[in-house]
Amino acid sequence: RKKGLRSWNGAFPKENGQYQALYPQSWTTYDLPGQNVRLLCKQLSPFIPHNYKVY
């Protein structure tokens, strides 16, 4: 049995997915072929620009 990401079949057709971003938000839309389903995944960045420390 394969382990890790190599065993994951991520063969989702790229023409059925779309990524958009406008800081601090981004979203990805997936249209499932052959089904009447659209998935929308929204993300929000918790980081404030120029407000971080480098150690």
PDB file of N, CA, C and O in Angstrom:
ATOM      1  N   ARG A   1       0.845  -1.192   0.000  1.00  0.00           N
ATOM      2  CA  ARG A   1       0.000   0.000   0.000  1.00  0.00           C
ATOM      3  C   ARG A   1       0.881   1.243   0.000  1.00  0.00           C
ATOM      4  O   ARG A   1       1.815   1.364   0.792  1.00  0.00           O
ATOM      5  N   LYS A   2       0.566   2.149  -0.894  1.00  0.00           N
ATOM      6  CA  LYS A   2       1.298   3.407  -0.963  1.00  0.00           C
ATOM      7  C   LYS A   2       0.851   4.338   0.155  1.00  0.00           C
ATOM      8  O   LYS A   2      -0.301   4.302   0.587  1.00  0.00           O
ATOM      9  N   LYS A   3       1.772   5.169   0.613  1.00  0.00           N
ATOM     10  CA  LYS A   3       1.448   6.119   1.670  1.00  0.00           C
ATOM     11  C   LYS A   3       1.729   7.534   1.197  1.00  0.00           C
ATOM     12  O   LYS A   3       2.522   7.751   0.281  1.00  0.00           O
ATOM     13  N   GLY A   4       1.073   8.491   1.829  1.00  0.00           N
ATOM     14  CA  GLY A   4       1.338   9.899   1.548  1.00  0.00           C
ATOM     15  C   GLY A   4       0.617  10.404   0.314  1.00  0.00           C
ATOM     16  O   GLY A   4      -0.277   9.751  -0.223  1.00  0.00           O
ATOM     17  N   LEU A   5       1.028  11.582  -0.120  1.00  0.00           N
ATOM     18  CA  LEU A   5       0.367  12.229  -1.253  1.00  0.00           C
ATOM     19  C   LEU A   5       0.564  11.495  -2.565  1.00  0.00           C
ATOM     20  O   LEU A   5      -0.234  11.658  -3.488  1.00  0.00           O
ATOM     21  N   ARG A   6       1.606  10.694  -2.665  1.00  0.00           N
ATOM     22  CA  ARG A   6       1.827   9.961  -3.912  1.00  0.00           C
ATOM     23  C   ARG A   6       0.710   8.965  -4.194  1.00  0.00           C
ATOM     24  O   ARG A   6       0.464   8.620  -5.350  1.00  0.00           O
ATOM     25  N   SER A   7       0.035   8.503  -3.147  1.00  0.00           N
ATOM     26  CA  SER A   7      -1.043   7.539  -3.345  1.00  0.00           C
ATOM     27  C   SER A   7      -2.378   8.213  -3.667  1.00  0.00           C
ATOM     28  O   SER A   7      -3.351   7.544  -4.012  1.00  0.00           O
ATOM     29  N   TRP A   8      -2.415   9.538  -3.550  1.00  0.00           N
ATOM     30  CA  TRP A   8      -3.647  10.271  -3.810  1.00  0.00           C
ATOM     31  C   TRP A   8      -3.780  10.524  -5.300  1.00  0.00           C
ATOM     32  O   TRP A   8      -2.867  11.068  -5.921  1.00  0.00           O
ATOM     33  N   ASN A   9      -4.905  10.135  -5.877  1.00  0.00           N
ATOM     34  CA  ASN A   9      -5.142  10.368  -7.296  1.00  0.00           C
ATOM     35  C   ASN A   9      -5.785  11.741  -7.449  1.00  0.00           C
ATOM     36  O   ASN A   9      -7.006  11.868  -7.367  1.00  0.00           O
ATOM     37  N   GLY A  10      -4.983  12.749  -7.666  1.00  0.00           N
ATOM     38  CA  GLY A  10      -5.478  14.111  -7.812  1.00  0.00           C
ATOM     39  C   GLY A  10      -5.701  14.476  -9.265  1.00  0.00           C
ATOM     40  O   GLY A  10      -5.324  15.565  -9.697  1.00  0.00           O
ATOM     41  N   ALA A  11      -6.305  13.584 -10.019  1.00  0.00           N
ATOM     42  CA  ALA A  11      -6.468  13.776 -11.454  1.00  0.00           C
ATOM     43  C   ALA A  11      -7.752  14.523 -11.790  1.00  0.00           C
ATOM     44  O   ALA A  11      -8.438  14.167 -12.748  1.00  0.00           O
ATOM     45  N   PHE A  12      -8.086  15.552 -11.019  1.00  0.00           N
ATOM     46  CA  PHE A  12      -9.269  16.354 -11.318  1.00  0.00           C
ATOM     47  C   PHE A  12      -8.961  17.225 -12.530  1.00  0.00           C
ATOM     48  O   PHE A  12      -7.931  17.899 -12.545  1.00  0.00           O
ATOM     49  N   PRO A  13      -9.816  17.231 -13.541  1.00  0.00           N
ATOM     50  CA  PRO A  13      -9.539  18.004 -14.762  1.00  0.00           C
ATOM     51  C   PRO A  13      -9.408  19.501 -14.467  1.00  0.00           C
ATOM     52  O   PRO A  13     -10.295  20.105 -13.864  1.00  0.00           O
ATOM     53  N   LYS A  14      -8.296  20.086 -14.897  1.00  0.00           N
ATOM     54  CA  LYS A  14      -8.044  21.499 -14.581  1.00  0.00           C
ATOM     55  C   LYS A  14      -9.060  22.436 -15.221  1.00  0.00           C
ATOM     56  O   LYS A  14      -9.273  23.539 -14.717  1.00  0.00           O
ATOM     57  N   GLU A  15      -9.686  22.032 -16.307  1.00  0.00           N
ATOM     58  CA  GLU A  15     -10.690  22.895 -16.938  1.00  0.00           C
ATOM     59  C   GLU A  15     -11.982  22.966 -16.115  1.00  0.00           C
ATOM     60  O   GLU A  15     -12.839  23.806 -16.390  1.00  0.00           O
ATOM     61  N   ASN A  16     -12.130  22.098 -15.116  1.00  0.00           N
ATOM     62  CA  ASN A  16     -13.322  22.106 -14.263  1.00  0.00           C
ATOM     63  C   ASN A  16     -13.092  22.821 -12.940  1.00  0.00           C
ATOM     64  O   ASN A  16     -13.973  22.825 -12.080  1.00  0.00           O
ATOM     65  N   GLY A  17     -11.928  23.422 -12.767  1.00  0.00           N
ATOM     66  CA  GLY A  17     -11.637  24.149 -11.537  1.00  0.00           C
ATOM     67  C   GLY A  17     -11.136  25.550 -11.845  1.00  0.00           C
ATOM     68  O   GLY A  17     -10.501  25.778 -12.875  1.00  0.00           O
ATOM     69  N   GLN A  18     -11.424  26.479 -10.954  1.00  0.00           N
ATOM     70  CA  GLN A  18     -10.997  27.864 -11.158  1.00  0.00           C
ATOM     71  C   GLN A  18     -10.585  28.454  -9.813  1.00  0.00           C
ATOM     72  O   GLN A  18     -11.304  28.320  -8.823  1.00  0.00           O
ATOM     73  N   TYR A  19      -9.418  29.112  -9.781  1.00  0.00           N
ATOM     74  CA  TYR A  19      -8.898  29.745  -8.572  1.00  0.00           C
ATOM     75  C   TYR A  19      -8.912  31.252  -8.767  1.00  0.00           C
ATOM     76  O   TYR A  19      -8.503  31.757  -9.812  1.00  0.00           O
ATOM     77  N   GLN A  20      -9.387  31.967  -7.750  1.00  0.00           N
ATOM     78  CA  GLN A  20      -9.393  33.430  -7.787  1.00  0.00           C
ATOM     79  C   GLN A  20      -8.941  33.939  -6.432  1.00  0.00           C
ATOM     80  O   GLN A  20      -9.171  33.296  -5.408  1.00  0.00           O
ATOM     81  N   ALA A  21      -8.296  35.103  -6.433  1.00  0.00           N
ATOM     82  CA  ALA A  21      -7.824  35.662  -5.170  1.00  0.00           C
ATOM     83  C   ALA A  21      -7.868  37.176  -5.217  1.00  0.00           C
ATOM     84  O   ALA A  21      -7.599  37.800  -6.244  1.00  0.00           O
ATOM     85  N   LEU A  22      -8.212  37.742  -4.083  1.00  0.00           N
ATOM     86  CA  LEU A  22      -8.176  39.176  -3.859  1.00  0.00           C
ATOM     87  C   LEU A  22      -7.888  39.332  -2.375  1.00  0.00           C
ATOM     88  O   LEU A  22      -8.770  39.157  -1.534  1.00  0.00           O
ATOM     89  N   TYR A  23      -6.622  39.670  -2.063  1.00  0.00           N
ATOM     90  CA  TYR A  23      -6.162  39.670  -0.675  1.00  0.00           C
ATOM     91  C   TYR A  23      -7.117  40.430   0.214  1.00  0.00           C
ATOM     92  O   TYR A  23      -7.527  41.536  -0.139  1.00  0.00           O
ATOM     93  N   PRO A  24      -7.483  39.884   1.343  1.00  0.00           N
ATOM     94  CA  PRO A  24      -6.968  38.696   2.041  1.00  0.00           C
ATOM     95  C   PRO A  24      -7.788  37.434   1.783  1.00  0.00           C
ATOM     96  O   PRO A  24      -7.651  36.457   2.519  1.00  0.00           O
ATOM     97  N   GLN A  25      -8.627  37.433   0.767  1.00  0.00           N
ATOM     98  CA  GLN A  25      -9.474  36.271   0.503  1.00  0.00           C
ATOM     99  C   GLN A  25      -9.076  35.588  -0.796  1.00  0.00           C
ATOM    100  O   GLN A  25      -8.510  36.208  -1.696  1.00  0.00           O
ATOM    101  N   SER A  26      -9.381  34.303  -0.873  1.00  0.00           N
ATOM    102  CA  SER A  26      -9.247  33.564  -2.124  1.00  0.00           C
ATOM    103  C   SER A  26     -10.337  32.501  -2.147  1.00  0.00           C
ATOM    104  O   SER A  26     -10.889  32.143  -1.107  1.00  0.00           O
ATOM    105  N   TRP A  27     -10.636  32.009  -3.315  1.00  0.00           N
ATOM    106  CA  TRP A  27     -11.664  30.988  -3.437  1.00  0.00           C
ATOM    107  C   TRP A  27     -11.379  30.136  -4.657  1.00  0.00           C
ATOM    108  O   TRP A  27     -10.818  30.594  -5.652  1.00  0.00           O
ATOM    109  N   THR A  28     -11.785  28.880  -4.547  1.00  0.00           N
ATOM    110  CA  THR A  28     -11.621  27.911  -5.616  1.00  0.00           C
ATOM    111  C   THR A  28     -12.989  27.313  -5.908  1.00  0.00           C
ATOM    112  O   THR A  28     -13.706  26.900  -4.996  1.00  0.00           O
ATOM    113  N   THR A  29     -13.343  27.272  -7.182  1.00  0.00           N
ATOM    114  CA  THR A  29     -14.621  26.717  -7.608  1.00  0.00           C
ATOM    115  C   THR A  29     -14.358  25.446  -8.405  1.00  0.00           C
ATOM    116  O   THR A  29     -13.524  25.434  -9.311  1.00  0.00           O
ATOM    117  N   TYR A  30     -15.069  24.381  -8.064  1.00  0.00           N
ATOM    118  CA  TYR A  30     -14.964  23.107  -8.768  1.00  0.00           C
ATOM    119  C   TYR A  30     -16.327  22.765  -9.353  1.00  0.00           C
ATOM    120  O   TYR A  30     -17.329  22.750  -8.638  1.00  0.00           O
ATOM    121  N   ASP A  31     -16.363  22.493 -10.648  1.00  0.00           N
ATOM    122  CA  ASP A  31     -17.574  21.998 -11.299  1.00  0.00           C
ATOM    123  C   ASP A  31     -17.381  20.507 -11.534  1.00  0.00           C
ATOM    124  O   ASP A  31     -16.417  20.096 -12.178  1.00  0.00           O
ATOM    125  N   LEU A  32     -18.301  19.695 -11.011  1.00  0.00           N
ATOM    126  CA  LEU A  32     -18.178  18.248 -11.148  1.00  0.00           C
ATOM    127  C   LEU A  32     -18.817  17.797 -12.455  1.00  0.00           C
ATOM    128  O   LEU A  32     -20.023  17.959 -12.643  1.00  0.00           O
ATOM    129  N   PRO A  33     -18.017  17.230 -13.363  1.00  0.00           N
ATOM    130  CA  PRO A  33     -18.548  16.813 -14.656  1.00  0.00           C
ATOM    131  C   PRO A  33     -19.575  15.694 -14.505  1.00  0.00           C
ATOM    132  O   PRO A  33     -19.392  14.768 -13.714  1.00  0.00           O
ATOM    133  N   GLY A  34     -20.654  15.795 -15.275  1.00  0.00           N
ATOM    134  CA  GLY A  34     -21.695  14.776 -15.256  1.00  0.00           C
ATOM    135  C   GLY A  34     -22.655  14.887 -14.091  1.00  0.00           C
ATOM    136  O   GLY A  34     -23.561  14.066 -13.954  1.00  0.00           O
ATOM    137  N   GLN A  35     -22.468  15.893 -13.248  1.00  0.00           N
ATOM    138  CA  GLN A  35     -23.347  16.082 -12.094  1.00  0.00           C
ATOM    139  C   GLN A  35     -23.727  17.551 -12.023  1.00  0.00           C
ATOM    140  O   GLN A  35     -22.998  18.411 -12.517  1.00  0.00           O
ATOM    141  N   ASN A  36     -24.833  17.830 -11.429  1.00  0.00           N
ATOM    142  CA  ASN A  36     -25.286  19.208 -11.295  1.00  0.00           C
ATOM    143  C   ASN A  36     -24.795  19.760  -9.953  1.00  0.00           C
ATOM    144  O   ASN A  36     -25.592  20.161  -9.105  1.00  0.00           O
ATOM    145  N   VAL A  37     -23.448  19.773  -9.775  1.00  0.00           N
ATOM    146  CA  VAL A  37     -22.851  20.169  -8.499  1.00  0.00           C
ATOM    147  C   VAL A  37     -21.713  21.152  -8.748  1.00  0.00           C
ATOM    148  O   VAL A  37     -20.879  20.943  -9.629  1.00  0.00           O
ATOM    149  N   ARG A  38     -21.689  22.210  -7.972  1.00  0.00           N
ATOM    150  CA  ARG A  38     -20.577  23.164  -7.972  1.00  0.00           C
ATOM    151  C   ARG A  38     -20.112  23.318  -6.524  1.00  0.00           C
ATOM    152  O   ARG A  38     -20.906  23.636  -5.639  1.00  0.00           O
ATOM    153  N   LEU A  39     -18.831  23.092  -6.295  1.00  0.00           N
ATOM    154  CA  LEU A  39     -18.250  23.240  -4.966  1.00  0.00           C
ATOM    155  C   LEU A  39     -17.476  24.543  -4.913  1.00  0.00           C
ATOM    156  O   LEU A  39     -16.748  24.880  -5.847  1.00  0.00           O
ATOM    157  N   LEU A  40     -17.634  25.275  -3.819  1.00  0.00           N
ATOM    158  CA  LEU A  40     -16.935  26.542  -3.635  1.00  0.00           C
ATOM    159  C   LEU A  40     -16.195  26.487  -2.310  1.00  0.00           C
ATOM    160  O   LEU A  40     -16.801  26.300  -1.255  1.00  0.00           O
ATOM    161  N   CYS A  41     -14.885  26.651  -2.374  1.00  0.00           N
ATOM    162  CA  CYS A  41     -14.041  26.627  -1.181  1.00  0.00           C
ATOM    163  C   CYS A  41     -13.457  28.025  -0.997  1.00  0.00           C
ATOM    164  O   CYS A  41     -12.729  28.517  -1.858  1.00  0.00           O
ATOM    165  N   LYS A  42     -13.781  28.666   0.136  1.00  0.00           N
ATOM    166  CA  LYS A  42     -13.288  30.018   0.414  1.00  0.00           C
ATOM    167  C   LYS A  42     -12.204  29.962   1.479  1.00  0.00           C
ATOM    168  O   LYS A  42     -12.298  29.191   2.434  1.00  0.00           O
ATOM    169  N   GLN A  43     -11.167  30.789   1.307  1.00  0.00           N
ATOM    170  CA  GLN A  43     -10.083  30.879   2.270  1.00  0.00           C
ATOM    171  C   GLN A  43      -9.894  32.331   2.670  1.00  0.00           C
ATOM    172  O   GLN A  43     -10.191  33.249   1.904  1.00  0.00           O
ATOM    173  N   LEU A  44      -9.393  32.523   3.887  1.00  0.00           N
ATOM    174  CA  LEU A  44      -9.102  33.855   4.399  1.00  0.00           C
ATOM    175  C   LEU A  44      -7.721  33.823   5.026  1.00  0.00           C
ATOM    176  O   LEU A  44      -7.448  32.976   5.876  1.00  0.00           O
ATOM    177  N   SER A  45      -6.850  34.730   4.623  1.00  0.00           N
ATOM    178  CA  SER A  45      -5.500  34.789   5.174  1.00  0.00           C
ATOM    179  C   SER A  45      -5.521  35.499   6.522  1.00  0.00           C
ATOM    180  O   SER A  45      -6.050  36.606   6.634  1.00  0.00           O
ATOM    181  N   PRO A  46      -4.945  34.864   7.555  1.00  0.00           N
ATOM    182  CA  PRO A  46      -4.916  35.507   8.869  1.00  0.00           C
ATOM    183  C   PRO A  46      -3.759  36.486   9.020  1.00  0.00           C
ATOM    184  O   PRO A  46      -3.621  37.108  10.074  1.00  0.00           O
ATOM    185  N   PHE A  47      -2.933  36.639   8.006  1.00  0.00           N
ATOM    186  CA  PHE A  47      -1.744  37.478   8.105  1.00  0.00           C
ATOM    187  C   PHE A  47      -2.036  38.911   7.689  1.00  0.00           C
ATOM    188  O   PHE A  47      -2.780  39.160   6.741  1.00  0.00           O
ATOM    189  N   ILE A  48      -1.446  39.835   8.404  1.00  0.00           N
ATOM    190  CA  ILE A  48      -1.541  41.253   8.073  1.00  0.00           C
ATOM    191  C   ILE A  48      -0.243  41.632   7.370  1.00  0.00           C
ATOM    192  O   ILE A  48       0.831  41.372   7.913  1.00  0.00           O
ATOM    193  N   PRO A  49      -0.295  42.235   6.185  1.00  0.00           N
ATOM    194  CA  PRO A  49       0.925  42.566   5.454  1.00  0.00           C
ATOM    195  C   PRO A  49       1.859  43.439   6.289  1.00  0.00           C
ATOM    196  O   PRO A  49       1.425  44.369   6.968  1.00  0.00           O
ATOM    197  N   HIS A  50       3.151  43.117   6.223  1.00  0.00           N
ATOM    198  CA  HIS A  50       4.220  43.871   6.888  1.00  0.00           C
ATOM    199  C   HIS A  50       4.090  43.857   8.408  1.00  0.00           C
ATOM    200  O   HIS A  50       4.705  44.689   9.076  1.00  0.00           O
ATOM    201  N   ASN A  51       3.312  42.940   8.968  1.00  0.00           N
ATOM    202  CA  ASN A  51       3.140  42.856  10.415  1.00  0.00           C
ATOM    203  C   ASN A  51       3.585  41.466  10.885  1.00  0.00           C
ATOM    204  O   ASN A  51       2.786  40.712  11.440  1.00  0.00           O
ATOM    205  N   TYR A  52       4.843  41.136  10.666  1.00  0.00           N
ATOM    206  CA  TYR A  52       5.373  39.848  11.074  1.00  0.00           C
ATOM    207  C   TYR A  52       6.819  40.018  11.510  1.00  0.00           C
ATOM    208  O   TYR A  52       7.462  41.021  11.199  1.00  0.00           O
ATOM    209  N   LYS A  53       7.315  39.039  12.224  1.00  0.00           N
ATOM    210  CA  LYS A  53       8.695  39.065  12.704  1.00  0.00           C
ATOM    211  C   LYS A  53       9.453  37.902  12.090  1.00  0.00           C
ATOM    212  O   LYS A  53       8.916  36.802  11.960  1.00  0.00           O
ATOM    213  N   VAL A  54      10.691  38.143  11.716  1.00  0.00           N
ATOM    214  CA  VAL A  54      11.560  37.099  11.192  1.00  0.00           C
ATOM    215  C   VAL A  54      12.594  36.792  12.267  1.00  0.00           C
ATOM    216  O   VAL A  54      13.282  37.691  12.750  1.00  0.00           O
ATOM    217  N   TYR A  55      12.701  35.525  12.639  1.00  0.00           N
ATOM    218  CA  TYR A  55      13.663  35.122  13.668  1.00  0.00           C
ATOM    219  C   TYR A  55      14.837  34.424  13.049  1.00  0.00           C
ATOM    220  O   TYR A  55      15.754  34.010  13.759  1.00  0.00           O
TER     221      TYR A  55
END
